[in-house]
Every structure is written in C-alpha cells, then in structure tokens.
Amino acid sequence: MTNTGSGLEGHTAAADAFVTRAVEAHRAVARSQAALTAVFAEAHHWARELAESLPGASSRTGDLELRDLAAQLGAALHLSDRTLQGQLDAAASLAHLFPATLAAWSAGEVSRAHVAAIVEAGAPVVDDAAREWFETRALALAVDVTAAQLRPAARALAEHAHPESLHDRHERVRSGRRVVVNDLDDGMARILADLPAVLAYGIRDRLTAIAHEVDAAERVADGHGDDGGMAGTDETDQIDDDGENRSGEAGRRTMDQLRADVFADLLLGGAPTAHNTAHGTGHADAGGDLGRITAQVQVTVPVLTVLGASREPCLLAGYGPIPLSQALELAGAASGWDRVMTSPVDGSVLAVDRYRPSEQLRRFLRARDEHCRFVGCRQPVHRCDADHTVDHAHGGGTSEDNLATLCRRHHVLKHRSQWRVEQLGRGRLRWQSPAGRSYVDRPAPTVRFVADADPPPGLQD
C-alpha cells in the first residue's frame, strides 16, 4: 500500500485504511461463516425429509441418512463425522429458532460470537412469540456492542421472556454445583467449579485484586519502582486483566498466571502468598498482608421486584440476572447500599443517593457505568478512574454530565492520542477515532432495560 500523505495526516489516513480493510474482511468472514451454517441447516433439513420419505421410514433406526451425510461432509472438510453431525444439528436449530439472527449474520452485521451469545441466552425461551420478542431486541443491541457486552444484556432480555422465575430455576439446578478435575497433557490438569454466579464472580474478583497487589510488590522488589497505586493501572500498563503481560520482561507473570498461583495458595495453604510457583523468581514478602483483600461485586436490586410488583430481574454486573434471594442476601451483608433512580423510559441512571451520603458522584458513576466506557472495554468500574470528558483545567465541570469511568489504559489513550470523546446526555458517549470514525457507547443499565410498556408476549396484564 502506498502512503500518499505526509506527517500526522498521512499516518491517520494510513491507519484508517487498515481499519477499512479490517472491517471489510471481518464482515466477509462473518458472511462466509453464516453461508456455511446455512448450507449445514439446509443439508440437515434435506436429510430429515429424505429419511421420512423412504419406504419403511417408521421402522428405520432414525438418523442413518443424517449420519451418512455427516460422514460425506466430514470426509470432504477433514472433520470428524461426529463433529460434523453436531454442527448440522446446531445449524438446523439456529435456522429454525433464530432465523433473524442467521439473516443478520449472513449480512455481516454480527459476528459468530454475537450469534453464540444470542443463542446461548435465548435457548431456554421455548415459546415462539416470546423467543421472537427476545431475538428482535437482542439483535438491535448486537449491532452496536461487543459480544462480551451483549451477553449479560441478552441474559437480562431472556429473563423477561422466560415463563418460569429465575428463583425456581436456580433452586432446581443449584444442587448440581461441583468441582471437577480434568487431566491435561504434560503434567497439567484443569480444575473446574460449577458455582452460583455471585460466588464465582466474587472469587475471580478477589483473585484479580490479590494478583495486582502481588505484581506491584514484585515490581518494587525487582527494582522497577513503585507505581504509587493500584498495580496494573499506571501508564506502563504492565499487566492487564485479560492476562496479557505488556512489559516484555523475562520471567514476569501474566495476570492469568498470577490468578492461578493465588488460587492454589489460597486453597492449599490458606494464605495468598502467590510466590512459590513463580519459577524461582518470586519474593517471600511479595504478598504482604493480602488476606484482608475481599471481593467486590455490584448487584442491582429493583425495589418493585423486592415488593413483588415487578418481574424486573436483579442483575450482577458483568453477568446478568441472579435470583432475588441471593441479591437480598448480598445487600443485607453490605456495609451500605445505594438507591439508584432510573428513567422509566429507557432505564438510564438519573440519580444516586444513600442514607449517609459519601462520595455521591462516584457512586453515581459506579451505578451508571459498571465498567470502562471506552468502546468494547469490560474493565470493572472499581479498577477505573473517574475522568473529566472536558478537562477540568479547561473549564470542564465535576458533574455526571462531564464524567465517565475509564480504565487507565483508555484514560491515557484519551489524553495522549487523537481519540476524542463527547457526552451526548444520559451517560451516552460518542468516541471519535483519529480518522473521524464515530462510535456511541451506552451505559449498561440502558442497554439492559425493558420498559413496562413493552412486555414479552404472554406476560401482558
């Protein structure tokens, strides 16, 4: 590619050209994946019709034609015929249950990950009209958010459409909680735990918090200096919560590795030392007084749900609906709780207060934003900064219409690059890339909200 520009303008144009090509390629990949899925769905339908049309179909073993077709396709595509038959079944289910989703995928409007989020959340909705209601609203969100952002919102939408209460479903499946160890190669094994979501997210948050402290202490011990605050959030951004080590230093552990080491220390020794398995490079005092670190989870409990006057689900930030009983248990054990007033039209946060007001504005931002507000970022709000959209030094006010939560990575990006952001009201942010592309990010409560005037079929008064 020839760069015909010069200076900053030329660099911006070149970067935007890559963005254009990547977007086109991404859509082409989505269209190709959807086309293959459509072929599989059609093939599945053909095999089923063939089996039913053959003489003596009622006495046939069932899916011989489908197995035969899967074997032919698998041989041609170099896949196991069992794997291929599973893909045929999944494609047929998608085409039958979520046709609009398959159409949007075929048009390149959503990705495979978006489709998986919609299917996973909507699968328990068995009523056709309710499923269509769910699919329409989930797709409307999917075109503007990442798959990770869509997943909890889709779960919340599906909860509105589900005929059985989350409490009853949770009580039924909770008896299946367990811990499983699966053998891996080369002396490794994977330990899996099926737990209530509030416990699982709390465990991961505590592991992450301790891992950040261990990383900060080891950086100081290794002579890299004190970052003066929360580990992993200074401008060098040594370790991200996604597990990537950005320092490039030999022997440094990623966040995934640190969490695993802390996990083993806590369960085996009861103390989060997290230094004995660092390939001999750890420090005996790296952990410090880490036992006092506790998990932070954010739960929204609608007051009308508590009173039995609404089906609006309780929400665990980053996951989606949880049973009311668990939400009330968490609220009862909390040292304090925030009252959040939302708009009855779109669910946007209007105000936050507390019996004993303290850091009211920060509480407002935590309730409204839940995570970093850069496009697609899911860094939890308690690991982020409250950033002035218009710098305070340039006259920007310290108010909810000029503040947004940003992780340190995107806070630095905003101030030290050509990215620009403006507030559109009700917590909506418009980000503009250096090349002028616009992306609107909406706060989580807004994308999950379902107005009382728009209930799912079968739940109207």
N, C-alpha and C positions, 0 to 999 in steps of 0.2 A: 504494500500500500504506500502511495506517495503522499507525503505530508506537504501540502502546498502553502500552509500557513507559516507564521513566524511568531516567536515569543509565546506568551501565555495564551493568546488567542489560538495559535496553531496547536498547542498542546491540548486545549479544551476541545477543539474540533476533532483532533485525532482520538481522544478518549471517547467522545460521543459516537464516533464512527464504530468503535468497538462495541459500545452499548447497543447501537442499532443492529449490528450483525449478530450479537449475542441474543437479543430479543427475537430476531427472526429465526435463528437456529433453535432457540428454546421452544418457540411455537411450532416449528417444523417437527421437532422431536415429539411434542405433545400430540400433534395430528397423526404422526406415524404410529405412536403407541396406541392411540384410540382406534386407528384404522385396523390394526392387528386385533385389538379386542373386539371390534365389530365383526371381523371375519370369524373369530372364535365363537361369538354369540350366534352368528348365522349358521355356522357349522354344527353347533350343538343342537339348534332347532331342527336342522335337516336330519341329523342322526336320530333324534327322538321321533320325528314324523315317519322316518323310514322304518324304525322298529315297530311302530304302531300299525303301519300299512301292510307289513308282511304277513303271509298266512300263518295262522297259529300264534299270533303275537301274544295272546293272553297266556300262553304256556311257556313263553320264552323266558330266559334267565334274567331279562331286564335290560341291561345296558351293553350287550355284546356289540351292537353297531357303534355305540359311542366309544367303547374300548378299542375297537378296530380302527376307527377314525383317529383316535388319540395316538395309536401306535404309528399310523402312517404320518401324521403331522410331526410326532416326536422324532421319528427317524429322519425326516427331511430337515427339521430345525435343530437337530443334535441335542434333543432334550429327552429326559425320561418320559415314557408314555404316562406314568402315574402323575408326574408333574404337569404334563400337558393336559391330562383329563381334569385336574384341579383347576387349571386356567380356563378350560372350556366351561366348567361349571360356574366359575366366578364371573366370566364374561356374560353368560346367559342370565345370571342373577342381576348384574348391573343393567343390562339392556331391558330386562323386564321390570325391575323395581325402580330404577333411577334413569329413565330414558333421557330426561333433560340434562342430566349430568354427563351422560355419554355424548350427547349432542354438543355441549359446551366444550368438552374435551376434544372432540373431533374438529372443532373450530379453532383450537389452540388457545381458548380463553382461560382454561385452567390446566393445571399440571396433574400428573399421576398422583402426587402427594395430596393435592386438594381433593381428588376423587376418592382416595382412600379415607380421608378424614370425613367426608360426607357419608360414604357407605358405612364406615365403622359406627358413626353416631346414629345414622338413620336405620340401621338394620333391625333394632328392636321394635320399630314402629310398624305394626302389622296392618293397620287399617289403611286402605289405599288412599282415601281422601286426606287423611292426616299425614301420610307419607308425602303426598304431593305438596301439601301445605309446607311441610318441613323442607323439602327439596328446593322449592321456589325461593324461600328465604335464605337457605344456606348458600345457594348459588349466587344470590345477589351480594352476599358478603365475600364469597370466594374470589371474585374478580378484583377485589381491592386489597386483600390481605394475604399474608403468607399462610402456608398450610399449618404452621405451628399456631398462628393466631386464630385460624379458622377452627381448629379442633375444639377448644373449650366453648367457643360460641356455638358451634354445631351441636355439642352435647347439651347446651342450655336450650336450644331450639327443640331438639328431640325430646327433652324432658317435658316441654309444654305439650307436645303431641302424644306423649305416652299415656295410655289409659290407666295404668297402674301406678300408684305412688312410688316415689323413689325409696321411701322408708320401707315399704313392704318388700320391694325387690332387693334392697340392701340386706335386710334381715335374712332373706332366703339364701343369698349367696355368701354371706359373711362366714358361714360355717365352713366354707371351703378354703379359708386362709391357711397358708402353709409355707414352709421353707423347703426348697429343693436344691440339690447339688447335682449338676450335670458335668460329666467328665469331658475334658478337652485334651488336646494333644500336648506333648512336650511338658508334662508335669503340671499342667494347669487344670483348673476346674472352675465352673461358673456357679455361683450361689444365687438363687432367685427366691424372692419372698413375695407372696401374694398377700397384701395388707389393705385395710381401708385407706382410701386416698389421702386423708388428712394425716395419717401416721406416716405413710410413705413419703409424702412431700416434706413433712417435718423432719424426717430422718435425713433426707437429701440436703435440706437447707442447713441443718446442723453440721453435717459433714463438710459442706462447702465453706461455712463460716470458720470452722476449725482449720480447714486446709489453707484458707487465706492467711490465717494467723501464723501457721507453721511456715508458709512460704516467706512471709515478711521477716520472721525471726531468722530463717536460714539465709536470707539475703544479707541481713546485717552481719551474721556470723561469717559469711563468705567474703565480707568486705565490699558489698555492693551498695552500702548506705541504707539509711532508714528512710522509708518513703513518707514518714510523718503521718501516716493514717492507715486506712484500710488497705490491706495487701491486694495487689492486682488492680488498683484503680488509679495509680499515678500515671503520668504522661507516657512512661515507657510501656505500660500495659503488659507487664511481664507474663502474666498468666490470665487467660480468660476462663469463664465458667464453662465454655464449650469444650474445655480440655486441651486447648492448643497452647503450647509453650512458645511465646513470641520472642523470648530472649536469645534463642540460638546458642545458649551456653551448654557445654557438655556436662552431663550429669544432673542437670536441673529436671525436676519432675513436673509433669503436666498436672492440671487440675484433676483430671480423671485418675491419675496415679496417686496423687495426694489423698483424694477422697477414699480410694481403695485402701491405702495404708492406714488412714484414720479409722475406717470401718473395721479393719482387722484388729487394730489396737484396742478399740472400744469393746469389741465382743470378747476378745481373748484375754485382755488384761484389765479391762475396766477403766483404763486411763488413756486419753488421746495423745500419746507421745508422738506417734507418726514419724519416727525417725529410724527405727530398727531395720526397715526393709529398703532403705534408700541406697542400696548398692555400696554401703560403707561410707557414704558421703554425708550422712546426717549428723546432727549435733544433739548431744544429750539433753541440752536445755532448750532445744528449738521450740518445744511445745509450750513452755511457760505454764501459766495457770489456765489451761484450756477447758478444764472441766466445768467452768462456770458458763461457758457459751451455750446458749439454748437456741432452739429453732424458732423461726418467725414464719407464721403462716397468716395470710389475710383472708378472712371469710366475710362474706356479705350475707346478712340475715334480714330478709324483708319483714317488716313489722306486721303486715297484714297476713303473711304466712304463719307467723307465730300465733296470731289471733284466730287462725283457721278460716280467714275470709279470702284467701287467695291461694292459687297454685304456683305462684312465682317461686322458683327454686332458690335454695341457699347455694351460694357459689364459693368455691375455693379458687382463689386467684391462680391462673395458670393451668387449671384442670377442668373446672366446670361444676355441675351440680353435685351436692353431697346431701345426705339425709338431714332433716331438720334437727333430729335428736343429737347428732354429732356437732352441728353448728351451735346449738344451745349449750352443749357441754363445754365447748371451747370458749364461748362467750362468758359462761359462768366462772371459768377459771382465770379469765383475763384480768389484769390489774385495772383495766379501764376499757371502755369501748366508745366508738364514735357514732353519733347519729348522723346519717347521710340523707340529705333531702335531694330527691331526683325529680326530673321533669316527667309528668305523666304522659307526655307526647313521645319523647324519644329516649327517656331513661338517662339523659345526661345529668351529671352531678351539679347541683345548684349551690349547695352549702353544706358545711360540716361543722358540728359543734360537739361539745362534751360538757358533762356536769361541772367539771373543773377545767376550764379552757387552758390549754398549754400547747404552744406551737400550732395554733389553729390552722394556719395556712399550710404548713407541712402535712398535717393530717388531711386537709382537703386534697392536696396533690396525691397523697398515697391512695386515697379512696378513688380519685378520678382516673389516675394514670395506671396504677398497678405495675407497670414496667416501663423501661426506657421508651421514649416516644419517637425515636428515630425509626424510619420505615423498616419494619420487619424485625426489630430487635426485641428480645424477650428477657433482657436482664431485669431481675426483680427490683421493685422500686426501692427497697431498703438498701440496695447496693448502688444507688444512683445519687446524682446531685440535683438540687432544685436550681434550674438555670433560668436567668432572665432572657427572654426572647429578644427584647431590645435591651442592650446593656444598660445597667444602672448608671454607669458613668456617662451615658449618652441620653439620660433622661428617662429611661425605662422604669416604670413603677414596680414595686414589690407587691404584686397583686395576682390573683388567679388568672386574669386575662393577659398576663405578661410573664407567667412562669410555666415551665414544663419540666418534667423529670427526664434527665439524660444520664446514661452511664458515662463514666469518664472517657471511654473511647470516643463516643459520639459528641460529648461535650467539647473535647479537644478538636474533633473534626469540624464542628460548627464554628469555632473561633479561629482556626488556623488553616482553613481551606476556603474554597469559593462556594461551598454549600451555604444556602440561605434558608431561613425559616420565618414564617409569619403566622400569627394567631388569627383564626377565622371565627372565633367565638364558640362557646360551649365545649371548649377543650380541643377543638379540631385544629390541627397544624398542617400548613402547606409547606412542604420542603421543595426547594428548587436546586437541582444539580448544577454543577459548574457549566454544563451545556444548555441549561434552561429547561430541562425536563421537570415537570411538576408531579408531586406525589402527595396525596392527602392522607394523613394518619388520624384516625378517630380513636377516642378513648375507649377502653374495653367495655365499660358499662353500657355505652351507647350501642355497640355492635351486638351485644347480647340481649338487649331489651326487646320485649314483645308487649305491645300496647294491649290493654284490656279490650280495646275496640277491634282487635284482630286475633280472636282466639282460634285455635285449631278446630277443624270440623269435629262435631260430636261433643264439644265442650262448651258450646254456646249456652247461655242461660235460656 
